[in-house]
Amino acid sequence: MNNRNNKFFNNNHQSNDFPMAALAWGQSLFGNAMFLNSNNYQHDKYESIQGVIALGAADQVYANADDAFEQLKEFSDAHPDWLFGFFSYELKNQLERLQSKNPDHVCMPDMHFFRPVIVLLRKPEGWHIGCLPGYGNLSDPDCVYRSICEQNQIESVNARLPEITARVDKKRYLDRLHAIKAHIQQGDIYEMNYCVEFFAEQAAINPLSVYDSLNRVSPTPFSCFCQLNDKYLMCASPERFLKKQDQTLISQPIKGTGARGGNPEEDERLKQALYHDLKERSENVMIVDLVRNDLSRTAEKDSVRVEELFGIYTFPQVHQMISTVVSKLDNRHHFVDAIKNAFPMGSMTGAPKIRAMELIDLYEDTRRGLYSGAVGYISPEKNFDFNVVIRSVLYNAKKQYLSYMAGSAITAASVPESEYQECLLKAKAMEQALVAAL
């Protein structure tokens, strides 16, 4: 780890207990914490990090009004080290002539990246701890490791979860689906991702407990926990937005969701049904084409290709249709430009992207904020990996406001009742995790 005091600890801490203890310990000292967790997922051939924890902000950058990506370029160039952070969906307003008039109840910033004081990398045989010099005992990997091992259980709180309310009731949802389909029939758009918010006010939760519960209910390859002072993200995302490995860029949009079966035979039947579903394939291929176009803006000539189309992958709650698009980054472009030109991800907007985003602001009732954004890391070598923030709980501890969203892609073939049931299916894991964490 670049310019850090480093030590490897060969141990048996491969359960979720050690990272939870590290996060609990870190929260007692810092206002910044992040855990990126692959859950030892076996089907990601592009995985390069099994898990990483970042604690404390030695340096950090927040988005300004209209130059977030330029700020990130300057910040990353000035700090050739590990950087962790997120992009909010609302950065779309910087990238296009868009605006959001809907309320934002969680109030995450549009972008935040930090250079951590402590980085813990999970390896198959243990944990690698890297500490910045100049922070006393926090600069000593041995002291950090001992402190984490001595950490007590996650601090308990007097949890209180009032009734979770859907901001859009079923009738209003179905009415809006018909309106969106009218835009499609008129040729205004081909596809649009429409989401609804579920929320609770005066909620008192322990975010670490909720994340631990969510991760047990739905362990996914792009799971993450993020704390920025009094604001939290607890995420069980199955989707990669964009990864850079050397000069290769990889995007893996998800479009197509199916329920799990009650036994192996039914599970296999449902997987095959998803694979052959023409509506789901139509959704997927439209977003694949959009991603190909996004990557082409920073790619070497003729380097964009679809590596896998309509792959079916199984997760604890659902089956997903995932495609893989790759390209080679042209050396003339800064790596941040690759992120900028692909953001926000097509799987959460629609096609054409700009018109779909305009209609999202028209028909949705709340700003998405960090939902539909991306969380991840930039390595000292300027590689990066970012997820898509879905299947997530957001929490503002000061306001005691809790929120999660769920949505689906609307096409000409969409059946409004079926789309409504898909939203409820996706929201189920968050509800289960919240109840289990009480």
Summary of the structure (lengths in Angstrom):
residues: 438
radius of gyration: 20.9
end to end distance: 38.1
largest distance: 64.4
contacts: 1514
relative contact order: 0.19
helix: 33%
strand: 33%
